[in-house]
């Protein structure tokens, strides 16, 4: 499987940026926003898998053309946060970071909220109640 690359020709030679690098940039930019619990690996059996902060490009899908990029982010929001505010902050930060680091024009940043994280303490309490 060939790795997708963005090629930028500045007149002195070509600069190639792997799509995976753009995905990592988007993941890092999303995780900088307060209210984000982590990225989601998708829905497995109806349950969103929380990937945390180690898999920075997971939960991110990018489509990159010669000069434009589209980004889809699959996130999990912390309980108690206002989802629209968090999503807008993610969109703005991802767009700003990718454009400033790559020179690409980001035309879309789609945020897919896959779940809500209730925190470890509440999860432990829930486990005790179930047993």
N, CA, C and O atoms as CSV, one atom per row, in Angstrom:
chain,resi,resn,atom,element,x,y,z
A,1,UNK,N,N,0.840,-1.175,0.000
A,1,UNK,CA,C,0.000,0.000,0.000
A,1,UNK,C,C,0.889,1.244,0.000
A,1,UNK,O,O,1.712,1.411,0.900
A,2,UNK,N,N,0.739,2.091,-0.969
A,2,UNK,CA,C,1.558,3.296,-1.086
A,2,UNK,C,C,1.068,4.360,-0.119
A,2,UNK,O,O,-0.135,4.545,0.068
A,3,UNK,N,N,2.013,5.053,0.490
A,3,UNK,CA,C,1.672,6.120,1.424
A,3,UNK,C,C,1.318,7.372,0.632
A,3,UNK,O,O,2.035,7.758,-0.291
A,4,UNK,N,N,0.206,8.000,1.002
A,4,UNK,CA,C,-0.225,9.218,0.338
A,4,UNK,C,C,0.663,10.369,0.783
A,4,UNK,O,O,0.992,10.488,1.963
A,5,UNK,N,N,1.048,11.217,-0.163
A,5,UNK,CA,C,1.925,12.346,0.132
A,5,UNK,C,C,1.376,13.604,-0.517
A,5,UNK,O,O,0.792,13.557,-1.599
A,6,UNK,N,N,1.569,14.722,0.155
A,6,UNK,CA,C,1.269,16.033,-0.397
A,6,UNK,C,C,2.591,16.549,-0.938
A,6,UNK,O,O,3.601,16.504,-0.237
A,7,UNK,N,N,2.605,17.032,-2.160
A,7,UNK,CA,C,3.829,17.578,-2.725
A,7,UNK,C,C,3.654,19.068,-2.967
A,7,UNK,O,O,2.709,19.503,-3.625
A,8,UNK,N,N,4.591,19.843,-2.421
A,8,UNK,CA,C,4.586,21.294,-2.596
A,8,UNK,C,C,5.861,21.657,-3.333
A,8,UNK,O,O,6.958,21.343,-2.871
A,9,UNK,N,N,5.725,22.315,-4.475
A,9,UNK,CA,C,6.903,22.720,-5.241
A,9,UNK,C,C,7.090,24.214,-5.074
A,9,UNK,O,O,6.272,25.006,-5.541
A,10,UNK,N,N,8.174,24.600,-4.402
A,10,UNK,CA,C,8.423,26.017,-4.128
A,10,UNK,C,C,9.413,26.651,-5.110
A,10,UNK,O,O,9.873,27.771,-4.890
A,11,UNK,N,N,9.738,25.944,-6.178
A,11,UNK,CA,C,10.674,26.476,-7.162
A,11,UNK,C,C,12.109,26.020,-6.918
A,11,UNK,O,O,12.919,25.994,-7.845
A,12,UNK,N,N,12.425,25.662,-5.681
A,12,UNK,CA,C,13.773,25.195,-5.344
A,12,UNK,C,C,13.821,23.677,-5.249
A,12,UNK,O,O,14.897,23.087,-5.158
A,13,UNK,N,N,12.681,23.066,-5.269
A,13,UNK,CA,C,12.581,21.622,-5.115
A,13,UNK,C,C,11.242,21.278,-4.500
A,13,UNK,O,O,10.456,22.165,-4.167
A,14,UNK,N,N,10.986,20.011,-4.353
A,14,UNK,CA,C,9.692,19.565,-3.841
A,14,UNK,C,C,9.762,19.275,-2.353
A,14,UNK,O,O,10.761,18.765,-1.847
A,15,UNK,N,N,8.690,19.608,-1.669
A,15,UNK,CA,C,8.512,19.269,-0.265
A,15,UNK,C,C,7.358,18.287,-0.218
A,15,UNK,O,O,6.283,18.566,-0.748
A,16,UNK,N,N,7.570,17.138,0.412
A,16,UNK,CA,C,6.521,16.125,0.491
A,16,UNK,C,C,6.102,15.944,1.945
A,16,UNK,O,O,6.936,15.756,2.831
A,17,UNK,N,N,4.792,16.005,2.171
A,17,UNK,CA,C,4.228,15.834,3.505
A,17,UNK,C,C,3.270,14.648,3.450
A,17,UNK,O,O,2.331,14.638,2.653
A,18,UNK,N,N,3.507,13.660,4.289
A,18,UNK,CA,C,2.650,12.472,4.323
A,18,UNK,C,C,1.285,12.836,4.905
A,18,UNK,O,O,1.193,13.670,5.806
A,19,UNK,N,N,0.232,12.213,4.393
A,19,UNK,CA,C,-1.119,12.426,4.922
A,19,UNK,C,C,-1.162,12.119,6.418
A,19,UNK,O,O,-1.887,12.773,7.168
A,20,UNK,N,N,-0.389,11.130,6.847
A,20,UNK,CA,C,-0.331,10.756,8.264
A,20,UNK,C,C,0.148,11.936,9.113
A,20,UNK,O,O,-0.297,12.102,10.249
A,21,UNK,N,N,1.040,12.743,8.576
A,21,UNK,CA,C,1.537,13.920,9.297
A,21,UNK,C,C,0.410,14.933,9.478
A,21,UNK,O,O,0.262,15.509,10.556
A,22,UNK,N,N,-0.375,15.153,8.443
A,22,UNK,CA,C,-1.513,16.076,8.532
A,22,UNK,C,C,-2.531,15.534,9.539
A,22,UNK,O,O,-3.116,16.301,10.303
A,23,UNK,N,N,-2.741,14.225,9.540
A,23,UNK,CA,C,-3.648,13.610,10.507
A,23,UNK,C,C,-3.166,13.837,11.937
A,23,UNK,O,O,-3.961,14.145,12.825
A,24,UNK,N,N,-1.861,13.683,12.155
A,24,UNK,CA,C,-1.310,13.902,13.489
A,24,UNK,C,C,-1.463,15.358,13.919
A,24,UNK,O,O,-1.781,15.639,15.074
A,25,UNK,N,N,-1.237,16.285,12.986
A,25,UNK,CA,C,-1.414,17.709,13.285
A,25,UNK,C,C,-2.850,17.980,13.731
A,25,UNK,O,O,-3.084,18.693,14.708
A,26,UNK,N,N,-3.799,17.408,13.009
A,26,UNK,CA,C,-5.211,17.613,13.338
A,26,UNK,C,C,-5.541,17.011,14.697
A,26,UNK,O,O,-6.260,17.623,15.487
A,27,UNK,N,N,-5.023,15.820,14.976
A,27,UNK,CA,C,-5.277,15.173,16.263
A,27,UNK,C,C,-4.711,15.961,17.426
A,27,UNK,O,O,-5.377,16.124,18.449
A,28,UNK,N,N,-3.499,16.448,17.283
A,28,UNK,CA,C,-2.864,17.252,18.335
A,28,UNK,C,C,-3.646,18.541,18.554
A,28,UNK,O,O,-3.899,18.935,19.693
A,29,UNK,N,N,-4.030,19.198,17.457
A,29,UNK,CA,C,-4.780,20.454,17.560
A,29,UNK,C,C,-6.124,20.232,18.248
A,29,UNK,O,O,-6.569,21.079,19.023
A,30,UNK,N,N,-6.770,19.107,17.975
A,30,UNK,CA,C,-8.057,18.812,18.610
A,30,UNK,C,C,-7.877,18.575,20.108
A,30,UNK,O,O,-8.673,19.051,20.917
A,31,UNK,N,N,-6.836,17.842,20.471
A,31,UNK,CA,C,-6.619,17.512,21.881
A,31,UNK,C,C,-6.174,18.706,22.716
A,31,UNK,O,O,-6.195,18.640,23.945
A,32,UNK,N,N,-5.772,19.797,22.067
A,32,UNK,CA,C,-5.403,21.022,22.790
A,32,UNK,C,C,-6.625,21.737,23.369
A,32,UNK,O,O,-6.486,22.592,24.244
A,33,UNK,N,N,-7.805,21.393,22.892
A,33,UNK,CA,C,-9.021,22.097,23.286
A,33,UNK,C,C,-9.554,21.536,24.600
A,33,UNK,O,O,-9.741,20.326,24.727
A,34,UNK,N,N,-9.800,22.410,25.579
A,34,UNK,CA,C,-10.414,21.946,26.829
A,34,UNK,C,C,-11.788,21.343,26.538
A,34,UNK,O,O,-12.543,21.874,25.723
A,35,UNK,N,N,-12.101,20.262,27.188
A,35,UNK,CA,C,-13.390,19.611,26.976
A,35,UNK,C,C,-13.295,18.369,26.119
A,35,UNK,O,O,-14.259,17.610,26.022
A,36,UNK,N,N,-12.151,18.148,25.494
A,36,UNK,CA,C,-11.952,16.939,24.693
A,36,UNK,C,C,-11.356,15.867,25.590
A,36,UNK,O,O,-10.291,16.061,26.177
A,37,UNK,N,N,-12.045,14.732,25.695
A,37,UNK,CA,C,-11.536,13.610,26.496
A,37,UNK,C,C,-10.541,12.799,25.687
A,37,UNK,O,O,-9.599,12.234,26.243
A,38,UNK,N,N,-10.745,12.738,24.380
A,38,UNK,CA,C,-9.851,11.983,23.511
A,38,UNK,C,C,-10.471,11.794,22.151
A,38,UNK,O,O,-11.558,12.292,21.863
A,39,UNK,N,N,-9.753,11.059,21.319
A,39,UNK,CA,C,-10.232,10.757,19.985
A,39,UNK,C,C,-10.942,9.408,20.030
A,39,UNK,O,O,-10.657,8.577,20.891
A,40,UNK,N,N,-11.851,9.202,19.116
A,40,UNK,CA,C,-12.604,7.957,19.069
A,40,UNK,C,C,-12.131,7.112,17.908
A,40,UNK,O,O,-11.912,7.612,16.805
A,41,UNK,N,N,-11.977,5.834,18.166
A,41,UNK,CA,C,-11.584,4.902,17.112
A,41,UNK,C,C,-12.769,4.427,16.311
A,41,UNK,O,O,-12.621,3.562,15.448
A,42,UNK,N,N,-13.933,4.966,16.571
A,42,UNK,CA,C,-15.132,4.573,15.859
A,42,UNK,C,C,-16.062,3.812,16.776
A,42,UNK,O,O,-15.768,3.616,17.955
A,43,UNK,N,N,-17.164,3.393,16.239
A,43,UNK,CA,C,-18.142,2.672,17.043
A,43,UNK,C,C,-17.960,1.178,16.846
A,43,UNK,O,O,-18.090,0.668,15.733
A,44,UNK,N,N,-17.660,0.485,17.928
A,44,UNK,CA,C,-17.531,-0.971,17.887
A,44,UNK,C,C,-18.650,-1.534,18.745
A,44,UNK,O,O,-18.614,-1.408,19.969
A,45,UNK,N,N,-19.635,-2.149,18.125
A,45,UNK,CA,C,-20.752,-2.688,18.870
A,45,UNK,C,C,-21.577,-1.614,19.550
A,45,UNK,O,O,-22.194,-1.865,20.586
A,46,UNK,N,N,-21.595,-0.407,18.973
A,46,UNK,CA,C,-22.386,0.682,19.526
A,46,UNK,C,C,-21.686,1.448,20.632
A,46,UNK,O,O,-22.266,2.374,21.199
A,47,UNK,N,N,-20.437,1.080,20.954
A,47,UNK,CA,C,-19.695,1.762,22.017
A,47,UNK,C,C,-18.509,2.479,21.395
A,47,UNK,O,O,-17.716,1.869,20.678
A,48,UNK,N,N,-18.385,3.769,21.667
A,48,UNK,CA,C,-17.258,4.535,21.148
A,48,UNK,C,C,-16.005,4.135,21.911
A,48,UNK,O,O,-16.006,4.094,23.141
A,49,UNK,N,N,-14.947,3.844,21.185
A,49,UNK,CA,C,-13.678,3.459,21.789
A,49,UNK,C,C,-12.843,4.713,22.019
A,49,UNK,O,O,-12.517,5.425,21.069
A,50,UNK,N,N,-12.497,4.984,23.265
A,50,UNK,CA,C,-11.690,6.144,23.614
A,50,UNK,C,C,-10.228,5.799,23.418
A,50,UNK,O,O,-9.704,4.899,24.075
A,51,UNK,N,N,-9.560,6.516,22.507
A,51,UNK,CA,C,-8.174,6.221,22.185
A,51,UNK,C,C,-7.189,6.993,23.039
A,51,UNK,O,O,-6.022,6.611,23.130
A,52,UNK,N,N,-7.631,8.065,23.664
A,52,UNK,CA,C,-6.723,8.839,24.502
A,52,UNK,C,C,-5.747,9.657,23.693
A,52,UNK,O,O,-6.038,10.060,22.567
A,53,UNK,N,N,-4.578,9.903,24.276
A,53,UNK,CA,C,-3.628,10.832,23.686
A,53,UNK,C,C,-2.425,10.146,23.046
A,53,UNK,O,O,-1.512,10.830,22.583
A,54,UNK,N,N,-2.401,8.826,23.007
A,54,UNK,CA,C,-1.248,8.137,22.419
A,54,UNK,C,C,-1.413,7.930,20.917
A,54,UNK,O,O,-0.423,7.904,20.185
A,55,UNK,N,N,-2.641,7.785,20.455
A,55,UNK,CA,C,-2.912,7.543,19.041
A,55,UNK,C,C,-3.383,8.833,18.392
A,55,UNK,O,O,-4.570,8.998,18.109
A,56,UNK,N,N,-2.449,9.748,18.156
A,56,UNK,CA,C,-2.816,11.098,17.736
A,56,UNK,C,C,-3.461,11.176,16.360
A,56,UNK,O,O,-4.236,12.099,16.106
A,57,UNK,N,N,-3.171,10.246,15.473
A,57,UNK,CA,C,-3.778,10.314,14.148
A,57,UNK,C,C,-5.010,9.424,14.039
A,57,UNK,O,O,-5.710,9.469,13.028
A,58,UNK,N,N,-5.281,8.632,15.040
A,58,UNK,CA,C,-6.485,7.792,15.027
A,58,UNK,C,C,-7.680,8.674,15.347
A,58,UNK,O,O,-7.575,9.626,16.119
A,59,UNK,N,N,-8.805,8.350,14.749
A,59,UNK,CA,C,-9.979,9.189,14.944
A,59,UNK,C,C,-9.948,10.419,14.050
A,59,UNK,O,O,-10.758,11.332,14.203
A,60,UNK,N,N,-8.996,10.432,13.108
A,60,UNK,CA,C,-8.855,11.558,12.179
A,60,UNK,C,C,-8.795,10.990,10.767
A,60,UNK,O,O,-8.053,10.049,10.486
A,61,UNK,N,N,-9.590,11.582,9.892
A,61,UNK,CA,C,-9.558,11.200,8.479
A,61,UNK,C,C,-9.303,12.471,7.678
A,61,UNK,O,O,-10.025,13.456,7.831
A,62,UNK,N,N,-8.285,12.455,6.829
A,62,UNK,CA,C,-7.995,13.633,6.015
A,62,UNK,C,C,-8.084,13.281,4.538
A,62,UNK,O,O,-7.735,12.178,4.119
A,63,UNK,N,N,-8.554,14.235,3.770
A,63,UNK,CA,C,-8.532,14.160,2.307
A,63,UNK,C,C,-7.746,15.374,1.852
A,63,UNK,O,O,-8.157,16.513,2.072
A,64,UNK,N,N,-6.622,15.121,1.223
A,64,UNK,CA,C,-5.743,16.215,0.849
A,64,UNK,C,C,-5.584,16.254,-0.663
A,64,UNK,O,O,-5.261,15.255,-1.305
A,65,UNK,N,N,-5.824,17.456,-1.215
A,65,UNK,CA,C,-5.587,17.682,-2.633
A,65,UNK,C,C,-4.281,18.438,-2.792
A,65,UNK,O,O,-3.450,18.443,-1.884
A,66,UNK,N,N,-4.096,19.074,-3.933
A,66,UNK,CA,C,-2.865,19.826,-4.164
A,66,UNK,C,C,-2.768,21.062,-3.275
A,66,UNK,O,O,-1.685,21.407,-2.802
A,67,UNK,N,N,-3.904,21.731,-3.048
A,67,UNK,CA,C,-3.866,22.976,-2.281
A,67,UNK,C,C,-4.896,23.031,-1.157
A,67,UNK,O,O,-4.902,23.978,-0.371
A,68,UNK,N,N,-5.762,22.031,-1.074
A,68,UNK,CA,C,-6.845,22.061,-0.104
A,68,UNK,C,C,-6.871,20.783,0.719
A,68,UNK,O,O,-6.352,19.747,0.302
A,69,UNK,N,N,-7.480,20.874,1.889
A,69,UNK,CA,C,-7.632,19.701,2.751
A,69,UNK,C,C,-9.011,19.706,3.392
A,69,UNK,O,O,-9.578,20.758,3.685
A,70,UNK,N,N,-9.532,18.508,3.601
A,70,UNK,CA,C,-10.772,18.296,4.342
A,70,UNK,C,C,-10.431,17.360,5.492
A,70,UNK,O,O,-9.687,16.394,5.320
A,71,UNK,N,N,-10.977,17.653,6.656
A,71,UNK,CA,C,-10.654,16.870,7.844
A,71,UNK,C,C,-11.939,16.409,8.523
A,71,UNK,O,O,-12.872,17.193,8.695
A,72,UNK,N,N,-11.984,15.141,8.905
A,72,UNK,CA,C,-13.058,14.595,9.717
A,72,UNK,C,C,-12.434,14.127,11.024
A,72,UNK,O,O,-11.473,13.357,11.023
A,73,UNK,N,N,-12.986,14.596,12.139
A,73,UNK,CA,C,-12.488,14.239,13.466
A,73,UNK,C,C,-13.580,13.508,14.224
A,73,UNK,O,O,-14.734,13.934,14.224
A,74,UNK,N,N,-13.224,12.424,14.861
A,74,UNK,CA,C,-14.146,11.627,15.654
A,74,UNK,C,C,-13.701,11.750,17.108
A,74,UNK,O,O,-12.674,11.197,17.502
A,75,UNK,N,N,-14.492,12.486,17.906
A,75,UNK,CA,C,-14.049,12.860,19.246
A,75,UNK,C,C,-14.988,12.353,20.330
A,75,UNK,O,O,-16.135,11.985,20.077
A,76,UNK,N,N,-14.456,12.350,21.546
A,76,UNK,CA,C,-15.245,12.087,22.738
A,76,UNK,C,C,-15.094,13.308,23.634
A,76,UNK,O,O,-13.981,13.744,23.930
A,77,UNK,N,N,-16.230,13.852,24.063
A,77,UNK,CA,C,-16.265,15.088,24.843
A,77,UNK,C,C,-16.432,14.743,26.324
A,77,UNK,O,O,-17.117,13.783,26.677
A,78,UNK,N,N,-15.802,15.534,27.172
A,78,UNK,CA,C,-15.948,15.357,28.621
A,78,UNK,C,C,-17.361,15.734,29.041
A,78,UNK,O,O,-17.952,16.679,28.519
A,79,UNK,N,N,-17.886,14.981,29.989
A,79,UNK,CA,C,-19.220,15.255,30.517
A,79,UNK,C,C,-19.256,16.651,31.146
A,79,UNK,O,O,-18.327,17.052,31.847
A,80,UNK,N,N,-20.338,17.380,30.886
A,80,UNK,CA,C,-20.523,18.708,31.462
A,80,UNK,C,C,-20.107,19.839,30.534
A,80,UNK,O,O,-20.406,21.002,30.807
A,81,UNK,N,N,-19.427,19.519,29.451
A,81,UNK,CA,C,-19.004,20.536,28.486
A,81,UNK,C,C,-20.129,20.804,27.496
A,81,UNK,O,O,-20.918,19.913,27.186
A,82,UNK,N,N,-20.196,22.023,27.009
A,82,UNK,CA,C,-21.188,22.389,25.991
A,82,UNK,C,C,-20.640,21.945,24.635
A,82,UNK,O,O,-19.679,22.523,24.126
A,83,UNK,N,N,-21.245,20.938,24.067
A,83,UNK,CA,C,-20.721,20.289,22.862
A,83,UNK,C,C,-20.531,21.253,21.692
A,83,UNK,O,O,-19.475,21.208,21.060
A,84,UNK,N,N,-21.501,22.130,21.363
A,84,UNK,CA,C,-21.276,23.041,20.235
A,84,UNK,C,C,-20.052,23.945,20.431
A,84,UNK,O,O,-19.312,24.200,19.480
A,85,UNK,N,N,-19.840,24.424,21.651
A,85,UNK,CA,C,-18.681,25.287,21.915
A,85,UNK,C,C,-17.372,24.533,21.728
A,85,UNK,O,O,-16.423,25.054,21.140
A,86,UNK,N,N,-17.327,23.303,22.231
A,86,UNK,CA,C,-16.125,22.474,22.085
A,86,UNK,C,C,-15.868,22.178,20.612
A,86,UNK,O,O,-14.732,22.277,20.148
A,87,UNK,N,N,-16.912,21.818,19.877
A,87,UNK,CA,C,-16.769,21.479,18.456
A,87,UNK,C,C,-16.274,22.673,17.640
A,87,UNK,O,O,-15.411,22.517,16.776
A,88,UNK,N,N,-16.808,23.851,17.907
A,88,UNK,CA,C,-16.376,25.052,17.177
A,88,UNK,C,C,-14.917,25.368,17.484
A,88,UNK,O,O,-14.153,25.721,16.586
A,89,UNK,N,N,-14.532,25.242,18.748
A,89,UNK,CA,C,-13.131,25.492,19.129
A,89,UNK,C,C,-12.206,24.495,18.450
A,89,UNK,O,O,-11.106,24.860,18.035
A,90,UNK,N,N,-12.634,23.243,18.331
A,90,UNK,CA,C,-11.837,22.220,17.633
A,90,UNK,C,C,-11.690,22.594,16.161
A,90,UNK,O,O,-10.587,22.551,15.616
A,91,UNK,N,N,-12.789,22.958,15.522
A,91,UNK,CA,C,-12.744,23.329,14.103
A,91,UNK,C,C,-11.761,24.470,13.867
A,91,UNK,O,O,-10.925,24.406,12.965
A,92,UNK,N,N,-11.869,25.510,14.683
A,92,UNK,CA,C,-11.012,26.687,14.503
A,92,UNK,C,C,-9.538,26.351,14.718
A,92,UNK,O,O,-8.688,26.786,13.942
A,93,UNK,N,N,-9.225,25.581,15.767
A,93,UNK,CA,C,-7.831,25.271,16.069
A,93,UNK,C,C,-7.219,24.342,15.028
A,93,UNK,O,O,-6.070,24.534,14.629
A,94,UNK,N,N,-7.962,23.347,14.587
A,94,UNK,CA,C,-7.462,22.411,13.570
A,94,UNK,C,C,-7.179,23.158,12.270
A,94,UNK,O,O,-6.123,22.979,11.664
A,95,UNK,N,N,-8.119,23.990,11.846
A,95,UNK,CA,C,-7.942,24.774,10.613
A,95,UNK,C,C,-6.701,25.660,10.714
A,95,UNK,O,O,-5.871,25.678,9.805
A,96,UNK,N,N,-6.576,26.391,11.817
A,96,UNK,CA,C,-5.451,27.306,12.008
A,96,UNK,C,C,-4.109,26.565,12.002
A,96,UNK,O,O,-3.163,26.997,11.344
A,97,UNK,N,N,-4.031,25.464,12.726
A,97,UNK,CA,C,-2.764,24.740,12.838
A,97,UNK,C,C,-2.335,24.122,11.504
A,97,UNK,O,O,-1.174,24.241,11.113
A,98,UNK,N,N,-3.251,23.472,10.815
A,98,UNK,CA,C,-2.891,22.831,9.537
A,98,UNK,C,C,-2.500,23.883,8.508
A,98,UNK,O,O,-1.511,23.717,7.794
A,99,UNK,N,N,-3.273,24.967,8.427
A,99,UNK,CA,C,-2.949,26.006,7.447
A,99,UNK,C,C,-1.599,26.652,7.745
A,99,UNK,O,O,-0.824,26.915,6.825
A,100,UNK,N,N,-1.310,26.908,9.012
A,100,UNK,CA,C,-0.047,27.577,9.331
A,100,UNK,C,C,1.155,26.660,9.151
A,100,UNK,O,O,2.237,27.131,8.800
A,101,UNK,N,N,0.991,25.362,9.384
A,101,UNK,CA,C,2.127,24.445,9.287
A,101,UNK,C,C,2.367,23.885,7.892
A,101,UNK,O,O,3.499,23.546,7.550
A,102,UNK,N,N,1.305,23.783,7.074
A,102,UNK,CA,C,1.471,23.156,5.760
A,102,UNK,C,C,1.279,24.110,4.590
A,102,UNK,O,O,1.765,23.840,3.492
A,103,UNK,N,N,0.580,25.217,4.803
A,103,UNK,CA,C,0.270,26.124,3.704
A,103,UNK,C,C,-0.956,25.690,2.914
A,103,UNK,O,O,-1.350,26.366,1.963
A,104,UNK,N,N,-1.565,24.571,3.295
A,104,UNK,CA,C,-2.782,24.118,2.632
A,104,UNK,C,C,-3.964,24.961,3.095
A,104,UNK,O,O,-3.947,25.508,4.198
A,105,UNK,N,N,-4.972,25.065,2.266
A,105,UNK,CA,C,-6.212,25.728,2.642
A,105,UNK,C,C,-7.171,24.648,3.150
A,105,UNK,O,O,-7.517,23.730,2.407
A,106,UNK,N,N,-7.596,24.754,4.397
A,106,UNK,CA,C,-8.518,23.776,4.967
A,106,UNK,C,C,-9.933,24.258,4.674
A,106,UNK,O,O,-10.368,25.289,5.185
A,107,UNK,N,N,-10.649,23.494,3.840
A,107,UNK,CA,C,-11.982,23.915,3.406
A,107,UNK,C,C,-13.089,23.364,4.296
A,107,UNK,O,O,-14.181,23.930,4.339
A,108,UNK,N,N,-12.826,22.268,5.008
A,108,UNK,CA,C,-13.819,21.675,5.899
A,108,UNK,C,C,-13.138,21.029,7.080
A,108,UNK,O,O,-12.107,20.371,6.938
A,109,UNK,N,N,-13.724,21.221,8.253
A,109,UNK,CA,C,-13.343,20.457,9.437
A,109,UNK,C,C,-14.656,19.953,10.024
A,109,UNK,O,O,-15.389,20.704,10.667
A,110,UNK,N,N,-14.942,18.677,9.797
A,110,UNK,CA,C,-16.178,18.072,10.278
A,110,UNK,C,C,-15.897,17.369,11.601
A,110,UNK,O,O,-15.000,16.530,11.686
A,111,UNK,N,N,-16.659,17.711,12.623
A,111,UNK,CA,C,-16.486,17.129,13.951
A,111,UNK,C,C,-17.638,16.162,14.211
A,111,UNK,O,O,-18.809,16.537,14.159
A,112,UNK,N,N,-17.280,14.915,14.490
A,112,UNK,CA,C,-18.260,13.872,14.788
A,112,UNK,C,C,-18.102,13.506,16.265
A,112,UNK,O,O,-17.095,12.913,16.654
A,113,UNK,N,N,-19.082,13.852,17.077
A,113,UNK,CA,C,-19.023,13.526,18.500
A,113,UNK,C,C,-19.519,12.092,18.653
A,113,UNK,O,O,-20.685,11.791,18.398
A,114,UNK,N,N,-18.607,11.210,19.077
A,114,UNK,CA,C,-18.905,9.790,19.164
A,114,UNK,C,C,-19.316,9.342,20.558
A,114,UNK,O,O,-19.814,8.230,20.738
A,115,UNK,N,N,-19.105,10.213,21.551
A,115,UNK,CA,C,-19.477,9.819,22.899
A,115,UNK,C,C,-19.153,10.896,23.915
A,115,UNK,O,O,-18.609,11.951,23.592
A,116,UNK,N,N,-19.505,10.594,25.153
A,116,UNK,CA,C,-19.244,11.485,26.273
A,116,UNK,C,C,-18.470,10.691,27.316
A,116,UNK,O,O,-18.832,9.558,27.635
A,117,UNK,N,N,-17.410,11.280,27.844
A,117,UNK,CA,C,-16.590,10.644,28.868
A,117,UNK,C,C,-17.049,11.159,30.232
A,117,UNK,O,O,-17.042,12.364,30.486
A,118,UNK,N,N,-17.444,10.243,31.097
A,118,UNK,CA,C,-17.940,10.610,32.418
A,118,UNK,C,C,-16.837,10.626,33.467
A,118,UNK,O,O,-17.108,10.936,34.627
A,119,UNK,N,N,-15.621,10.308,33.102
A,119,UNK,CA,C,-14.512,10.323,34.045
A,119,UNK,C,C,-14.353,8.994,34.748
A,119,UNK,O,O,-15.271,8.174,34.773
A,120,UNK,N,N,-13.167,8.785,35.326
A,120,UNK,CA,C,-12.844,7.509,35.958
A,120,UNK,C,C,-13.634,7.266,37.229
A,120,UNK,O,O,-14.072,6.142,37.470
A,121,UNK,N,N,-13.829,8.300,38.057
A,121,UNK,CA,C,-14.519,8.112,39.328
A,121,UNK,C,C,-15.941,7.605,39.124
A,121,UNK,O,O,-16.378,6.677,39.805
A,122,UNK,N,N,-16.655,8.208,38.198
A,122,UNK,CA,C,-18.030,7.791,37.961
A,122,UNK,C,C,-18.073,6.407,37.345
A,122,UNK,O,O,-18.991,5.636,37.625
A,123,UNK,N,N,-17.080,6.073,36.497
A,123,UNK,CA,C,-17.033,4.758,35.889
A,123,UNK,C,C,-16.846,3.689,36.963
A,123,UNK,O,O,-17.479,2.635,36.906
A,124,UNK,N,N,-15.973,3.957,37.950
A,124,UNK,CA,C,-15.746,3.008,39.044
A,124,UNK,C,C,-17.028,2.818,39.849
A,124,UNK,O,O,-17.370,1.693,40.211
A,125,UNK,N,N,-17.735,3.905,40.129
A,125,UNK,CA,C,-18.997,3.819,40.861
A,125,UNK,C,C,-20.026,2.982,40.103
A,125,UNK,O,O,-20.740,2.175,40.697
A,126,UNK,N,N,-20.095,3.181,38.791
A,126,UNK,CA,C,-21.018,2.438,37.963
A,126,UNK,C,C,-20.682,0.948,38.021
A,126,UNK,O,O,-21.583,0.113,38.097
A,127,UNK,N,N,-19.387,0.608,37.984
A,127,UNK,CA,C,-18.955,-0.793,38.012
A,127,UNK,C,C,-19.377,-1.439,39.331
A,127,UNK,O,O,-19.850,-2.575,39.344
A,128,UNK,N,N,-19.208,-0.714,40.440
A,128,UNK,CA,C,-19.596,-1.261,41.740
A,128,UNK,C,C,-21.092,-1.514,41.809
A,128,UNK,O,O,-21.517,-2.512,42.392
A,129,UNK,N,N,-21.899,-0.637,41.231
A,129,UNK,CA,C,-23.340,-0.793,41.275
A,129,UNK,C,C,-23.806,-2.000,40.470
A,129,UNK,O,O,-24.776,-2.663,40.838
A,130,UNK,N,N,-23.109,-2.284,39.367
A,130,UNK,CA,C,-23.501,-3.375,38.489
A,130,UNK,C,C,-23.237,-4.724,39.150
A,130,UNK,O,O,-24.022,-5.656,38.981
A,131,UNK,N,N,-22.154,-4.838,39.891
A,131,UNK,CA,C,-21.772,-6.119,40.502
A,131,UNK,C,C,-22.690,-6.463,41.570
A,131,UNK,O,O,-22.534,-7.506,42.205
